[in-house]
Structure formats: C-alpha cells, structure tokens
Amino acid sequence: MAKPVTRFVCQSCGAVTLKWAGKCETCGEWNTIEEETLAARPGPAGKASAGKRVAFVGLAGTAEPPPRAPVGIPELDRVLGGGLVPSSVVLVGGDPGIGKSTLLLQAAAQLARSGRRVLYVSGEESIEQVRLRARRLGVSDTAIELAAAVNVRDIIASLEQTKDAALVVIDSIQTMWLDSIESAPGTVAQVRACSFELIRLAKTGTFSLVLVGHVTKDGSLAGPRVVEHMVDAVLYFEGDRGHQFRILRAVKNRFGATDEIGVFEMTERGLAEVPNPSALFLAERRGNIAGSAVFAGLEGTRPVLVEVQALLAPNPGGSPRRSVIGWDGGRLGMLLAVLETRAGVRMNQTDVYLNIAGGLRVNEPAADLAIAAAIASAAFDKPTSPGMVYFGEVGLSGEVRQVAQAEARLKEAAKLGFDSAALPRRLAHGNRKLAAPEGLRLEEIGHITDLVARFAPESAKNG
C-alpha cells in the first residue's frame, strides 16, 4: 500500500507549502493554510506503455465560427459575444446577494422558453427555495429541470444520461464535493477537482456549462486560479447593493471581446436590462455644481458616459485624506501630484473625495482629464460647462495624451445632447482627421495647465 502524501495548501490562493504556517507568503492571508492528504498512486508494473503520436497541422486553414445559442437577454448575449457556445464553460463570480442566481435563473428561463432543455443544479438552496425565487421572477411556468445535489459523481452520472441538454447551471462550484478528495467542500483541492470533472464532461458533450463561483473579500474569485484558466469565459457581476445598477463584466472570453459589459437594474421582478446606460448614469446629474464633470468612457466596445464628482474640504492639520469610490486610488494620488507640481493647484492641506456616480467602476486611464476637470472645478469653485464631456490620459509631465476610440465617445456624447468635448490635442503628423459628429464642438487640450486655466480666476492666472 502506497503511503499517503501530506501537503499544506492555502485555501485563499492555492499555494502549496511543505509545512504549516500562520500566514501564507504568497497572498499574505492569515490562517488559510490547511493540511490535505493525497493518496499516492502506485506505479505501473513493468515498462510504461508508449503514448500515441500527436498530429501536427499547419497554420493555414479556415474554420467555421462556433455556433451560438442566444440566451434571449441582449445585455448577457453582448457580454458572452453573441450567445452561449456548445461545449463551452462559463464561470460567473460576484459578491453574495448581488444577483448571480437571479440572472442565471432568468437566462435559463429564456432558453427554456425557446424550446431548449435546461438543467439547474443547486448546491446552496433547496428545490423549494429555487421555486420560490422563480415565482417571484415570474418564470415558474418555464420547463427548467431542477435538482439539489452536491455529489459530483451523482451529477456526472445524471448528465451522462442526458444527451439533449443545451445549458447546465451549477450553483455553486464551492458547494460541490468529490468523494475521492479527502477535504471539505470549498477547499482548494475540492474546487479544483470538481471543476475539472465537470469541465471534462462539458468538453465531451454538447451542452454549455455555467459555474457560479464565490469571491473573496478583495473581490477576486475564491479557489485556485487554475479554474479560471480551465474555463472559456470569466464573468464578474459587480455592483453595490446600495445602488440598483449591476454591471456584468467579461474579464476573459475565448469566444468574444474581453472587458465587455452588460448593465442591469435590480427591480422587484428581478434584473431588468438597461439598453442605454449613459442616460441612466446621468439621469440624476445636476448642472452648475462645482466639482462635477462628465467622462466619455469606453467599456469593451460600448461607449458609456458617467458623472465624475469631486469634493474638496480644508484640512489645515495632519495628513490630508484621499477617498476614492469607483476609481484607482493610486492613480488619484498621481493625478493630484501632477496638478500640484505642473499646474500649481495646491492641495497639501485639503481632503479630496472622488466618486464615480452610479456605482460603475472605471479602469481606463482616459478618465484622467475628466477627473482633473472635476478637481480643478472644485478647487476654484467654478462649475464645468454642463454640455461638455471630457476624456484624455494625463502624463507625469502634465501632457494630455491620445486615447483609443475617440469617435465612438464623441458619437455617444452627441446622441445624449452634449454640444462640446474636451479631448487631447491631435498631433501635427501621424493622426488622421477626427470625424466629429455634426453640432459637437471640439476643444483640444495639450497640457494640464490649459485645463486648469479654464477654472482659475484672473488673479491666479496673472500671479
């Protein structure tokens, strides 16, 4: 009998160590390292059998695009790249209570209404709890087949007998259990092994598999990162439960664009699509308020306009505070240093509060110019133009740099009634002429001082 192998695995990041420690040196988490026992496999008697030859082919050749099954929810289909691909695996993560199960139950109902067979396996809730949610969402009349199970071997045996399923939902992968692994459900070893068995079955079948994953306190998917590598698409369901907006973001997609987003609104009847998120994010905006600017952003292929709000408060003593919601705090510190060093906007005794209205998180550096405009507006107590949008990247020397997809941003601004746009100055050579929509006035800004001069009083300019 082979001696079992013992190792210690971090349940947060999956790092393997030879001995127990209170703190994981890889991810820095405390009390996450647990002992796991792996049964050693006996080696084959005699000489190992030779492997089969692998066939190599050339790069030249064509293949038909993968067939897709549109879910029937346009915002979800947009993020998926046009719909579900047979034999593909999608991993959906998000905070507890954000609406993952609600979205997937609505998507499953839409597919079932189109005549496709849908299987929903719940490891967290009973069948009656899922039925209660379906009645609340108004989808209890659809032909979704429910099961409450956590044993992966039982689930696989059932799926192998099902040849005509179009979609299988596993909610959630952290509750699944494989009897060959001597550890509790939710551990790194269980999540990795259960995911592998389910993904292997999906790749040999014709159904699309959707796995629901829990997230850690820092927002990343719990469990080993190898699961994200095994699946075809990773979707994050973002949002603040204090806001009604929910953002479905693709961070990996082998069959579509990454960083694509879908916008939903949480209602009493479930998640409702938001076909025009820009109008919704700006619906409560008030003009003639210092510290507010509109950013013409880009999420995947979709242009989105959002309001940037800045508030400055005097802090004569101690260290000034920097508080950010919806943007990178480190980039805010860099931008404040550029404003102070290159444009003379003094904020060493001022608290700075920055907020991206509506609960959206902005990641692209093109928001630099809009945030600088909001801060300069608040610093000099002069409102920005209510009909102007801003976009552009700010460098450390204060220059305003070009960003991608400028025409798409301008078209979105013109569609929502804006009449002007502040954008980076075009180079004298190498750039084709920008096609601005009719009626939209362009104001080019080459340096951060040109932006600050719009808000500074005449005495400050002359001084």
URPEGI-V958482 format. One line per field, one symbol per residue. ss: DSSP state (~ for helix, > for strand, _ for the rest). psi: psi as a letter, one per 40 degrees, with the letter a starting at -180 (. if undefined). burial: # if it has 24 or more other C-alpha atoms within 12 Angstrom, else .. Layout:
BEGIN
ss=???
psi=???
burial=???
END
This chain:
BEGIN
ss=____>>>>>>_____>>_____>______>__>>>>>>_____________________________>>____~~~~~~~___>>___>>>>>>_____~~~~~~~~~~~~~~___>>>>>>____~~~~~~~~~~~______>>>>>__>~~~~~~~~~____>>>>>>>_~~~_>____>_____~~~~~~~~~~~~~~~~~___>>>>>>_>_____>____~~~~~__>>>>>>______>>>>>>>>>_______>>>>>>>__>>>>___~~~~~__________>>>>>>>>__>>>>>>>>>>>>>_______>>>>___~~~~~~~~~~~~~~~______>>>>>>>________~~~~~~~~~~~~~~~________>>>__>>____>>>____~~~~~~~~~~____>>>>>________________>>>>>_>~~~~~_____~~~~~_
psi=hihihhihhhedeeihieiiidhhedeeiifehihihhhhhiiihahiiiiiihhiiidiiiiiihiihhdehddddddeeeaihieihhhhiiihededdddddddddddddeeihhhhhhediiddddddddddefeeeifhhiihiehdddddddddeheeidhhhhgideeihheehgiiieiddddddddddddddddeaeihhhhhiiiideeihiaiedddddidihhhhiiheeieihhhhhehheeaiieiihhihhidfahiigdgdddddedehhifhiehihhgihhbehhhhihhhhhhhigdiahiihhhheihddddddddddddddefhhfefhhhhhhhieeihheieeeddddddddddddefhiiheeiiiiihhideeihiiiifddddddddddeeieihhiihiidiehihhgiihehhhhhhdiddddddddiiddddd.
burial=.......##########......#.......#####...............................######.######################.###############...#########.....##.##..#.##.#.#########..##..#.....##############..#.#################.##..###########....######.##.###########...#######################...#####..######..#....#######################........########..##########.##.####.##############################################..#################.##########........#..#..###.#############.......
END
